[in-house]
């Protein structure tokens, strides 16, 4: 008799303890003569097979070659996945939760599962090649479809058995060889094959029951040490992919006897309230829980897609595609989500370690570089290792791309989505086609996170601001639609998706049309404080008068109340709005609105130089008063001070102030450097007929210090020009034997030009003053004639020029009392 006694397989599930199993085989091969029941009619199956082989030894050879090819080729390392697939299909047919227990003890592997029990049709399917009994159950989620998966057990065992509640069946290489040797027609072929026969074609009845809580058990006495090593390696390699691929399984228990029993469970979380998110599947074991987001699609195939497929496949016109990716960890650091290396491999799946290949639905040898787990009903070639080309594969590639795009859309705006963008280069033909199909769709899929809210952006509408930190991005997110978070410049996925990149300088140019409050601009300046200065040259700046200009240069930042905004506006200076003032503007070239800062501006200098040419005397006087207020606030020293005091005088530091138009005693506008301050030491020695005096009211209002600072004459000064070039004809004047009027020390009149110049318009007077006195009568010279004085010519008596002047850099005045002058001209 022959029987299995695996009654101890299911014990100790909760405690981790299991008893040893008695896998001894006893009985006969007659199929019932010894009293063993044969509910599946194995005797009839054996008889028909042996008769077919005797009638056609070529048929025997064909079956032997096919079985050997499957055991040593396409299914050589698919033992666990095929056992799990059969368990999932059995649970799906019975519509019960699928549970699988894999126990390895004393050289025997037992795989117990729940679900539909073994029946006669199933036994016949297991004992044939490429004749699956599941062809009518494809729409119910059955995975097996070829009828050859059970051949995987031959890679490790020569005596497999399947025990179920209705009965059992087993196979034996030794007994199959004995049965075949009884056929005289097969003697020569057996000799050639060294005794190897297709043992799965000759089923035998067996007795035994599955462990408690299970409906069926597959018992595999392992062939040798190599088979045990392979089995142990396959058991240790069980991971999340097994439960994700076989949705009919809810639990897998692995007990190898080397340590604690490992239990993997699968459960699906309830759908979110918004019904928009992806399905979440939780796979748990002793190390913890891992959440996977899953998106699936399926349907019925059009007949034209199956024209090049086998009849068996055409009878299963259904397709399915499932993608699974690790769910983002809500507690993880957002930056850590981008530290994972892009592409396939364990790194892309949170360290789960499973091999990134296409599952159809069991693993194939097609590499998958797309960073996700793909399970699809791709057609396979005869090796069951590779995807078969054809219209069905083309259709499923496009459907897989659609489902992948839908998965990213359902994930919403999350920075970790970048990890799921495949690169442009595939790891194989199928992988390359999947990548191309996915990348065609992703630019229009909203899955990228916006910078400052939870909006999901389409890559086509997204903008990456280069060389900008988080603070800059935060400040510009309000006004720059589609802005992505900072720090993504080096992400190759964004280039693959064609995301538009924007330089900071270009962004700054686009801000000119914004209408924002000054406080908003100040906050923006604060965010840009660490940005590249070269990119901020066109930064808009709101002014105190309500205008907005481009570029911080040539503007003044408020710094106290010493200078009024009205004066700055009058002088053509642009003052930053007080609420927008920020140190960044000064770093970018803006000046400070201090008195000294204002004096340093080109605008003030231009206003001073224009004042003497102004035709509007009221406007010129307003400019003059504004300048004098600034000079007074600046506290610069007056001209004509001692050398130590004069080092910081207005005339020295700002000589162009001498061109400021001030009213003279007749109300005419005259450059400050051509005026004499009434009551000054210079006024005491100046020729009243030739000197031009400042208006007394202005002199009293502003005082001598302010007026001297702008160059109004106050006292005489000494100007020396050394190594002056003289005309050779003038050297005669240096000869002491020359006549007095030509020798050194002679009267200057011989070489001094003082002819008055004609004025085309006559004197200009203040409209508030009426002509009177000597000036009105023409006794005093006009302003044009008073400006006729020339600088000292080359006829001075020395190679070193020395002459008296009121202001350094200005022409000298004629002294009415030469003997009292410090230097003769």
C-alpha positions in Angstrom: 0.0 0.0 0.0 1.0 3.6 -0.5 0.0 6.5 1.8 1.1 9.8 3.2 0.7 10.8 6.8 1.1 14.5 7.0 -1.2 14.9 10.0 1.3 16.9 11.9 1.7 19.7 9.3 -0.7 22.1 10.7 0.1 21.9 14.4 1.6 24.7 16.3 0.7 27.5 13.8 0.2 30.0 16.6 3.1 28.9 18.8 5.6 28.4 16.0 6.0 24.7 16.9 5.4 21.9 14.4 5.8 18.2 14.7 7.8 16.1 12.3 5.9 14.6 9.4 6.0 11.0 8.4 6.5 11.1 4.6 7.0 7.3 4.1 5.4 5.9 1.0 3.7 2.5 1.2 1.2 0.5 -0.9 0.9 -0.8 -4.4 0.5 0.6 -7.9 -2.6 -1.2 -9.0 -4.9 1.6 -7.9 -7.1 0.0 -5.5 -6.3 -3.7 -5.3 -4.8 -3.1 -1.9 -7.8 -1.3 -0.7 -6.7 2.3 -1.4 -9.5 4.3 -2.9 -9.0 5.8 -6.3 -11.6 8.6 -6.4 -10.0 10.4 -9.3 -9.6 7.4 -11.6 -5.9 7.5 -11.9 -5.8 3.9 -13.1 -7.7 4.8 -16.2 -5.4 7.8 -16.8 -2.3 5.5 -16.5 -3.7 2.9 -18.8 -4.6 5.4 -21.6 -1.2 7.0 -21.4 0.7 3.7 -21.5 -1.4 2.5 -24.4 -0.7 5.7 -26.3 3.0 5.4 -25.7 3.1 1.7 -26.8 1.2 2.6 -30.0 3.6 5.5 -30.7 6.9 5.6 -28.9 7.4 9.1 -30.5 4.6 10.3 -28.3 6.5 9.0 -25.3 9.6 10.8 -26.4 7.6 14.0 -27.0 6.0 13.9 -23.5 9.4 13.2 -21.9 11.1 16.0 -23.7 8.4 18.5 -22.9 8.4 17.6 -19.2 12.1 17.7 -19.0 12.2 21.1 -20.7 9.7 22.6 -18.3 11.4 21.2 -15.2 14.9 22.2 -16.2 14.0 25.4 -18.2 11.0 27.8 -17.7 10.0 26.5 -14.3 13.3 25.5 -12.8 13.0 28.2 -10.0 9.3 28.8 -9.9 8.4 26.3 -7.3 7.1 28.7 -4.6 5.3 31.0 -7.0 3.6 28.1 -8.7 2.5 26.6 -5.4 1.2 30.0 -4.3 -0.6 30.6 -7.7 -2.5 27.3 -7.3 -3.4 28.2 -3.8 -4.7 31.7 -4.9 -6.7 30.1 -7.7 -8.2 27.5 -5.4 -9.3 30.3 -2.9 -10.7 32.4 -5.8 -12.8 29.4 -7.0 -14.2 28.8 -3.5 -14.5 32.5 -2.8 -12.8 32.1 0.5 -9.8 34.0 2.0 -6.6 32.5 0.5 -4.1 31.1 3.0 -0.9 29.2 2.2 1.4 27.5 4.7 4.9 26.4 3.5 6.6 24.0 5.9 10.1 22.6 5.4 11.0 19.6 7.7 13.5 16.7 7.4 13.9 17.1 3.6 10.2 17.4 2.9 8.3 20.6 1.8 4.6 20.7 2.5 2.4 23.5 0.9 -1.0 23.6 2.5 -3.7 25.9 1.2 -7.4 26.8 1.6 -9.9 26.8 -1.2 -11.4 24.4 -3.7 -10.5 20.8 -3.0 -8.8 18.6 -5.6 -11.2 16.9 -8.1 -10.9 14.5 -11.0 -10.6 17.3 -13.6 -7.8 18.8 -11.5 -5.9 15.5 -11.4 -6.2 15.1 -15.1 -4.9 18.7 -15.6 -1.9 18.0 -13.4 -1.2 14.8 -15.3 -1.2 16.4 -18.7 0.8 19.1 -20.4 -0.6 22.4 -21.6 -4.2 21.5 -20.8 -5.3 23.7 -17.9 -8.6 23.1 -16.1 -8.9 26.8 -15.3 -9.8 28.1 -18.8 -13.4 28.8 -17.8 -12.5 30.7 -14.6 -10.3 33.4 -16.0 -12.9 36.0 -15.4 -13.0 35.0 -11.7 -9.4 36.0 -11.2 -7.7 32.7 -11.8 -4.0 33.1 -12.5 -3.1 29.7 -13.9 -3.8 29.4 -17.6 -1.3 27.1 -19.3 -1.6 23.8 -17.4 2.1 23.4 -17.0 2.9 25.2 -13.7 2.8 22.1 -11.6 5.9 20.9 -13.5 7.9 23.2 -11.3 7.8 20.6 -8.5 10.0 18.3 -10.6 12.9 20.7 -10.2 13.2 19.5 -6.5 11.2 16.2 -6.2 10.8 12.9 -7.9 7.8 11.9 -5.7 5.3 14.8 -5.4 1.9 14.2 -4.0 -1.3 16.2 -3.6 -3.7 15.4 -0.7 -7.1 16.9 -0.4 -10.2 16.2 1.5 -11.8 14.0 -1.2 -8.7 12.0 -1.7 -5.1 12.2 -2.9 -2.8 11.6 -5.9 0.9 11.1 -6.2 3.6 10.6 -8.7 6.8 8.5 -8.5 9.7 8.5 -10.9 10.7 4.9 -9.9 7.2 3.6 -10.2 6.6 5.4 -13.5 9.9 3.9 -14.9 8.7 0.4 -13.8 5.4 0.9 -15.5 7.0 2.1 -18.7 9.5 -0.7 -18.7 6.7 -3.2 -19.0 5.9 -1.9 -22.5 8.1 -3.6 -25.0 7.7 -0.8 -27.5 9.4 1.6 -25.1 12.5 -0.5 -24.2 14.8 1.1 -26.7 13.6 4.7 -25.9 14.1 4.0 -22.1 17.6 2.9 -22.8 18.4 6.0 -24.8 16.9 8.2 -22.0 18.8 6.4 -19.3 15.6 5.4 -17.5 14.0 8.9 -17.4 10.3 8.9 -18.0 7.6 11.7 -17.9 6.4 10.8 -14.4 3.6 13.4 -14.2 1.7 11.5 -17.0 1.3 8.5 -14.7 -0.6 9.5 -11.5 -1.1 7.1 -8.6 -3.7 7.1 -5.8 -2.6 8.3 -2.4 -4.0 8.5 1.1 -3.7 11.2 3.6 -5.3 14.4 4.8 -4.3 18.1 4.7 -3.4 19.8 8.0 -6.2 21.2 10.1 -7.6 24.5 8.8 -6.5 23.8 5.2 -8.2 22.0 2.3 -5.3 20.7 0.3 -1.6 20.0 0.8 1.2 19.4 -1.7 3.9 17.2 -0.3 7.3 17.3 -1.9 10.1 14.9 -0.7 13.1 16.8 -1.8 15.5 14.9 -4.1 18.9 15.8 -2.6 20.9 18.4 -0.8 20.9 20.7 -3.9 17.1 20.6 -4.0 16.9 21.4 -0.4 19.2 24.4 -0.8 17.2 25.7 -3.7 13.9 25.2 -1.8 15.3 27.0 1.2 16.5 29.9 -0.9 13.2 30.3 -2.6 11.4 30.3 0.8 13.7 32.9 2.2 13.1 35.0 -0.9 9.3 35.4 -0.3 8.5 39.1 -0.1 5.6 41.5 -0.6 5.6 40.9 -4.3 4.1 37.5 -3.8 1.0 38.9 -2.0 0.7 41.9 -4.3 0.9 39.7 -7.4 -1.6 37.1 -6.2 -4.5 39.1 -4.8 -6.3 35.9 -3.9 -3.8 35.2 -1.1 -4.4 36.9 2.3 -1.8 35.0 4.3 1.4 33.2 3.7 3.1 31.3 6.5 6.7 30.2 6.0 8.2 27.7 8.5 11.7 26.5 7.6 12.5 25.2 11.1 15.6 27.4 11.3 14.0 30.2 13.3 10.6 31.8 14.1 7.7 31.2 11.8 7.3 34.0 9.4 3.8 35.1 8.6 3.0 37.6 5.8 -0.5 39.0 5.6 -2.3 41.1 3.1 -5.2 43.4 3.7 -6.8 46.1 1.7 -7.7 49.4 3.4 -11.2 50.9 3.0 -11.5 53.4 0.2 -10.9 57.1 1.1 -14.0 59.3 1.5 -13.0 61.3 -1.7 -12.8 58.0 -3.7 -10.0 59.7 -5.7 -7.0 58.2 -4.0 -5.4 54.9 -5.0 -6.3 51.6 -3.4 -4.0 50.9 -0.4 -2.8 47.4 0.3 -1.0 46.7 3.6 1.5 43.8 3.7 2.7 43.0 7.1 5.1 40.5 8.7 7.2 40.4 11.9 9.2 43.4 10.8 6.3 45.7 10.5 3.7 47.0 8.0 4.3 48.3 4.5 1.7 50.3 2.7 1.4 49.9 -1.1 -0.7 52.0 -3.4 -2.3 49.9 -6.1 -4.1 50.8 -9.3 -5.7 48.2 -11.6 -7.7 48.0 -14.7 -9.1 45.2 -16.9 -11.7 44.1 -19.3 -12.5 42.0 -22.3 -10.2 41.7 -25.2 -11.2 42.5 -28.8 -11.0 39.4 -31.0 -8.5 41.0 -33.4 -6.0 41.2 -30.5 -6.0 37.4 -30.1 -5.7 36.3 -33.7 -2.0 35.3 -33.3 -2.6 33.6 -29.9 -3.4 29.9 -29.2 -6.9 28.5 -29.1 -6.6 28.1 -25.3 -5.8 31.8 -24.9 -8.5 32.9 -27.3 -11.0 31.2 -25.0 -9.8 33.5 -22.2 -10.5 37.0 -23.8 -9.8 39.0 -20.7 -7.0 41.4 -19.8 -5.8 42.9 -16.5 -3.1 45.4 -15.5 -2.0 46.3 -12.0 0.7 48.7 -10.7 1.8 48.8 -7.1 4.2 51.4 -5.6 5.1 52.1 -2.0 2.8 54.6 -0.4 4.5 57.8 0.8 5.2 58.0 4.5 3.4 61.0 6.0 5.9 61.3 8.8 9.0 61.1 6.5 11.2 64.1 5.8 10.1 65.5 2.4 13.8 65.8 1.4 14.4 62.2 2.2 11.8 61.2 -0.4 14.2 62.4 -3.1 17.2 60.5 -1.7 16.1 57.2 -3.2 17.9 56.3 -6.3 15.8 56.6 -9.4 14.9 53.6 -11.5 14.1 50.0 -10.7 15.7 47.8 -8.1 15.2 47.3 -4.4 15.9 51.0 -3.7 12.9 52.0 -5.6 10.6 49.9 -3.5 11.6 51.0 0.0 14.2 48.3 0.4 11.8 45.3 -0.1 14.5 43.6 -2.1 12.4 41.8 -4.7 13.7 41.6 -8.3 12.2 44.3 -10.6 10.8 42.3 -13.4 7.5 42.2 -15.3 5.0 39.8 -13.7 2.6 38.1 -16.2 1.2 37.5 -13.5 4.1 35.3 -12.3 7.6 36.7 -12.6 9.2 36.7 -16.0 12.8 37.4 -17.1 11.7 40.8 -18.6 13.6 43.5 -16.7 11.5 46.4 -15.5 13.3 49.7 -14.9 10.0 51.6 -14.2 10.1 52.1 -10.5 7.0 50.1 -9.7 5.7 46.6 -9.6 3.8 45.6 -12.7 1.4 42.7 -12.9 -0.3 42.3 -16.3 -1.7 39.5 -18.4 1.0 39.7 -21.1 1.2 36.8 -23.5 4.2 34.7 -22.9 6.4 32.7 -25.3 6.9 29.0 -25.1 9.6 29.3 -22.4 7.1 31.2 -20.1 10.1 33.5 -19.4 9.6 36.3 -21.9 6.7 38.4 -23.3 5.6 37.4 -26.7 5.4 40.3 -29.2 2.2 41.0 -31.1 -0.9 43.2 -31.0 -1.9 42.0 -27.6 1.4 43.1 -26.1 1.1 46.4 -27.9 -2.4 46.9 -26.4 -1.3 46.0 -22.9 1.7 48.4 -23.1 -0.7 51.3 -23.8 -3.1 50.2 -21.1 -0.2 49.8 -18.6 0.8 53.4 -19.3 -2.7 54.6 -18.8 -3.0 52.8 -15.4 0.4 54.1 -14.3 -0.6 57.7 -15.2 -3.9 57.2 -13.3 -1.9 55.9 -10.3 0.2 59.0 -10.2 -2.8 61.2 -10.6 -4.6 59.5 -7.7 -1.5 59.9 -5.5 -1.9 63.6 -5.7 0.7 66.3 -5.1 3.6 64.6 -3.4 7.3 65.2 -3.7 8.0 61.5 -3.7 6.2 61.2 -7.0 9.4 62.3 -8.7 10.9 59.0 -7.7 8.2 57.3 -9.8 9.1 59.1 -13.1 10.9 56.6 -15.3 14.1 57.6 -17.1 14.2 57.8 -20.9 16.5 54.8 -21.3 15.0 51.3 -21.0 16.6 48.1 -19.7 15.1 46.0 -22.4 12.7 46.3 -25.4 9.5 45.9 -23.3 10.8 48.2 -20.6 11.8 50.8 -23.2 8.3 50.7 -24.7 6.6 51.0 -21.3 8.8 54.1 -20.5 8.0 55.8 -23.8 4.3 55.2 -23.4 4.3 56.5 -19.8 6.4 59.6 -20.6 4.0 60.5 -23.4 1.2 60.8 -20.8 2.9 62.1 -17.7 3.4 65.8 -18.8 -0.4 66.2 -18.8 -0.9 64.4 -15.5 -1.2 66.5 -12.3 1.0 64.9 -9.8 3.8 67.4 -9.0 3.5 69.4 -5.8 3.1 73.2 -5.9 5.5 75.3 -3.8 3.2 76.6 -1.2 -0.1 74.6 -1.3 -1.5 71.2 -1.9 -2.3 71.8 -5.5 -1.2 69.1 -7.9 0.6 70.5 -10.9 0.9 69.1 -14.4 4.6 69.0 -15.5 3.5 70.9 -18.7 2.3 73.8 -16.5 5.1 73.7 -13.9 8.0 76.1 -13.5 11.3 75.4 -11.8 13.0 78.5 -10.4 16.7 77.9 -10.7 19.2 78.8 -8.0 16.5 79.8 -5.6 16.2 78.7 -2.0 13.0 77.8 -0.2 12.5 81.4 1.1 12.7 82.9 -2.4 10.3 80.3 -3.8 7.9 80.9 -0.9 7.9 84.6 -1.6 7.4 84.2 -5.4 4.9 81.4 -5.2 2.0 83.8 -4.9 2.8 85.6 -8.1 4.4 82.9 -10.2 1.8 80.2 -11.1 3.0 76.6 -11.2 6.1 77.2 -9.2 7.7 74.0 -7.9 9.4 73.6 -4.5 13.0 74.7 -4.1 16.0 72.4 -4.4 15.0 70.4 -7.5 17.4 71.8 -10.0 19.4 68.6 -10.2 16.5 66.2 -10.5 16.8 64.6 -13.9 13.1 63.6 -13.8 12.1 67.2 -14.3 14.2 67.4 -17.5 12.6 64.1 -18.7 9.2 65.6 -18.1 10.1 68.8 -20.0 9.4 71.1 -17.0 10.1 74.7 -17.8 13.1 76.2 -16.0 13.2 79.8 -15.2 16.3 81.8 -14.2 16.0 84.1 -11.2 17.0 87.1 -13.3 14.2 86.3 -15.8 11.7 86.0 -13.0 12.8 89.4 -11.6 12.1 90.9 -15.0 8.6 89.6 -14.9 7.8 91.2 -11.6 7.7 94.7 -13.1 4.0 94.4 -14.0 3.0 93.4 -10.5 0.8 95.6 -8.4 1.6 94.9 -4.8 1.7 96.8 -1.6 5.1 98.2 -0.5 5.2 95.8 2.5 4.9 92.8 0.0 8.0 94.2 -1.8 9.9 94.5 1.5 9.1 90.9 2.3 10.3 89.9 -1.2 13.6 91.8 -0.7 14.1 89.9 2.6 13.6 86.6 0.8 16.1 87.6 -1.9 18.8 88.6 0.5 20.8 85.5 -0.1 20.3 85.4 -3.9 22.8 86.1 -6.6 23.3 89.9 -6.9 23.8 89.7 -10.6 20.3 88.3 -11.0 18.6 91.2 -9.2 19.7 94.1 -11.3 16.1 94.7 -12.7 14.4 94.3 -9.3 11.3 96.6 -9.2 11.3 99.2 -6.5 8.2 101.1 -5.3 8.8 104.8 -4.7 7.4 107.1 -2.1 5.5 109.1 -4.8 3.5 106.0 -5.8 5.6 105.2 -8.9 7.5 102.0 -9.4 10.9 101.8 -11.2 13.0 99.0 -12.4 16.4 98.5 -10.8 17.6 99.6 -7.3 20.4 101.8 -8.7 19.9 105.5 -8.6 17.3 105.3 -5.8 17.6 106.4 -2.2 16.5 104.4 0.8 14.9 106.4 3.6 17.1 106.8 6.6 15.6 109.3 9.1 13.9 112.7 8.6 16.9 114.9 7.9 16.0 115.1 4.2 12.4 115.6 3.2 10.7 113.6 0.5 9.5 116.9 -1.1 13.1 118.1 -1.5 14.2 114.8 -3.1 11.3 114.9 -5.5 12.1 118.5 -6.4 15.7 117.6 -7.1 14.7 114.7 -9.3 15.7 112.1 -6.8 13.8 108.9 -6.3 13.0 107.8 -2.8 12.0 104.3 -1.9 8.7 103.9 -0.2 9.4 103.8 3.5 7.4 100.6 3.9 9.4 98.9 1.2 12.9 100.0 2.4 15.2 97.1 3.0 19.0 96.7 3.3 19.1 94.6 0.1 18.4 97.7 -2.0 21.6 99.4 -0.6 23.6 96.2 -1.4 22.3 96.4 -4.9 23.5 100.0 -5.5 20.8 102.1 -3.9 22.0 105.1 -1.9 21.0 106.1 1.6 18.7 109.2 1.9 21.1 110.9 4.3 22.3 114.4 3.5 25.7 113.1 2.6 24.1 110.3 0.5 22.0 112.8 -1.3 25.0 115.0 -2.1 26.7 112.0 -3.6 24.0 111.5 -6.2 24.3 112.4 -9.9 20.7 113.7 -9.8 21.5 116.4 -7.3 24.6 117.5 -9.2 22.6 117.6 -12.5 19.9 119.7 -10.7 22.6 122.1 -9.5 24.2 122.5 -12.9 20.8 123.0 -14.6 19.8 125.7 -12.1 22.0 128.4 -13.7 20.3 127.8 -17.0 16.8 127.7 -15.8 14.3 130.2 -17.2 12.0 129.8 -14.3 13.4 131.8 -11.4 10.8 130.5 -8.9 11.7 126.9 -9.8 15.4 127.7 -9.6 15.1 129.3 -6.2 13.1 126.3 -4.9 15.9 124.1 -6.1 18.5 126.3 -4.4 16.6 126.2 -1.1 16.3 122.4 -1.3 20.0 122.1 -1.9 20.9 124.5 0.9 18.7 122.5 3.3 20.5 119.4 2.4 23.9 121.0 2.7 23.0 122.4 6.1 21.8 119.0 7.2 25.0 117.4 5.9 27.1 119.7 8.0 30.0 119.9 5.5 32.7 122.5 6.2 32.7 125.9 4.5 35.1 126.8 1.8 38.0 129.0 2.8 38.6 127.3 6.1 42.0 126.4 7.4 43.7 123.4 5.7 42.7 121.1 8.5 39.1 122.3 8.5 38.9 122.6 4.8 39.7 118.9 4.1 36.0 118.1 4.3 34.6 121.3 3.0 31.8 121.4 0.4 34.0 123.2 -2.1 36.6 120.5 -1.9 34.4 117.5 -1.8 31.6 118.8 -4.0 33.1 121.6 -6.2 30.1 121.5 -8.5 28.0 123.1 -5.7 29.6 126.4 -6.8 27.2 126.2 -9.8 24.1 126.4 -7.7 22.1 129.4 -8.9 21.4 131.9 -6.0 19.8 135.4 -6.3 22.2 138.3 -6.2 21.4 141.7 -4.7 19.5 142.6 -7.9 17.4 139.4 -7.8 19.2 137.8 -10.7 20.3 134.2 -10.6 24.1 133.8 -10.4 26.2 130.8 -9.7 27.1 130.6 -6.0 30.8 130.6 -6.9 30.5 134.0 -8.5 28.8 135.6 -5.5 30.3 137.4 -2.6 28.8 137.0 0.9 27.8 140.4 2.3 29.7 141.3 5.4 32.4 138.8 4.7 36.2 139.6 4.7 36.1 139.3 0.9 33.3 141.8 0.7 35.6 144.3 2.6 38.3 144.1 -0.1 36.2 143.4 -3.2 35.6 146.1 -5.8 32.0 147.0 -5.4 31.8 147.9 -9.0 33.0 144.5 -10.2 31.9 142.1 -7.4 28.5 140.4 -7.4 27.0 140.2 -3.9 24.5 137.6 -2.7 21.0 138.7 -1.8 21.1 139.9 1.8 17.8 138.2 2.7 19.3 134.8 1.6 22.5 135.6 3.4 20.6 136.2 6.6 18.4 133.1 6.2 21.0 130.6 5.5 24.0 131.9 7.4 27.7 132.0 6.3 28.5 128.3 7.0 25.9 126.9 4.6 26.6 129.6 1.9 30.4 129.1 2.1 29.9 125.4 1.7 28.3 125.9 -1.7 31.1 128.2 -2.8 29.8 131.8 -2.0 32.9 134.0 -1.7 33.8 134.7 1.9 37.6 135.3 2.0 40.7 135.1 -0.2 42.5 131.9 -0.7 45.8 130.8 -2.3 45.9 128.7 -5.4 49.2 127.5 -6.8 49.9 125.9 -10.1 53.4 124.5 -10.5 55.4 123.7 -13.7 53.1 125.8 -15.8 54.0 125.9 -19.5 54.9 129.4 -20.7 55.1 130.8 -24.2 58.8 131.3 -25.2 58.0 135.0 -26.0 56.9 135.5 -22.4 60.3 134.4 -21.1 61.5 138.0 -21.7 59.4 139.2 -18.9 61.5 137.1 -16.5 64.6 139.1 -17.5 65.5 141.5 -14.7 67.0 143.9 -17.2 63.7 144.4 -19.0 61.6 147.5 -18.6 59.4 147.6 -15.5 56.2 146.9 -17.3 57.6 143.7 -18.8 59.8 142.5 -15.9 58.8 140.3 -13.0 56.8 142.2 -10.5 55.4 144.7 -13.0 51.8 145.8 -13.2 49.4 143.1 -14.2 47.3 145.4 -16.4 49.6 144.8 -19.3 48.6 141.2 -19.6 45.2 141.1 -17.8 42.0 141.1 -19.9 39.0 142.7 -18.4 36.9 143.8 -21.3 33.2 143.3 -20.6 31.2 140.9 -22.8 28.0 142.0 -24.4 24.8 140.5 -23.1 22.3 139.6 -25.9 19.4 139.8 -23.5 20.4 142.3 -20.9 20.3 141.8 -17.2 17.8 139.3 -15.8 16.0 140.4 -12.7 13.7 138.9 -10.2 10.0 139.6 -11.0 9.5 140.5 -7.4 11.9 143.4 -7.5 11.6 146.6 -9.5 14.6 148.0 -11.2 16.0 150.8 -9.1 19.3 152.4 -8.0 22.5 152.5 -10.0 21.8 149.2 -11.6 18.6 150.4 -13.2 20.3 153.6 -14.4 23.0 151.5 -15.9 25.8 152.8 -13.6 26.6 149.3 -12.4 27.8 146.8 -15.0 25.5 144.1 -16.1 25.9 140.5 -15.0 27.3 139.6 -18.5 30.0 142.2 -18.1 30.7 141.1 -14.5 31.3 137.6 -15.9 34.0 138.8 -18.2 36.9 138.2 -15.9 39.4 135.7 -17.2 41.7 133.2 -15.4 45.3 134.3 -15.0 47.1 134.1 -18.3 50.6 132.8 -18.9 52.0 136.3 -18.4 52.4 135.8 -14.6 55.9 136.6 -13.4 56.9 133.1 -12.4 56.8 129.6 -13.7 54.7 128.9 -10.6 51.4 130.7 -10.8 50.1 132.2 -7.7 47.0 134.3 -7.5 44.2 135.3 -5.1 40.8 133.7 -5.4 37.6 133.4 -3.4 37.0 129.8 -4.0 39.5 127.1 -5.0 38.9 126.3 -8.6 37.1 129.5 -9.4 38.5 132.6 -11.2 40.1 135.5 -9.1 38.4 138.7 -8.2 40.0 142.1 -8.9 41.1 143.6 -5.6 40.1 147.2 -5.0 42.9 147.7 -2.5 46.0 145.8 -4.0 48.3 146.7 -1.2 46.1 144.9 1.3 46.1 141.7 -0.7 48.3 138.9 0.4 49.5 138.2 -3.1 50.0 140.5 -6.0 48.6 139.4 -9.4 
